[in-house]
């Protein structure tokens, strides 16, 4: 997976309400800075990759856009670190 060295990358794990998986995935794909959206197995239903200029910009997307989508029950945000 190639990464722009100047961008911050965040992954958001999303748990959806029953019956909302498809509509949540569609809504997520429409948001700016969302680079990938995939359904996954386990306690979460979706993983989202965000690429932004700053971590705070990514966190704003999570709080003000992602968490406002109907059908989202819970999220967990993981900030990628450069090593």
Secondary structure, DSSP 8 states (H G I E B T S, - for coil): ----TTSEEEEEEEEE-TT-HHHHHHHHHTSTTEEEEEE-SSS-SEEEEEEESSHHHHHHHHHHTGGGSTTEEEEEEEE----
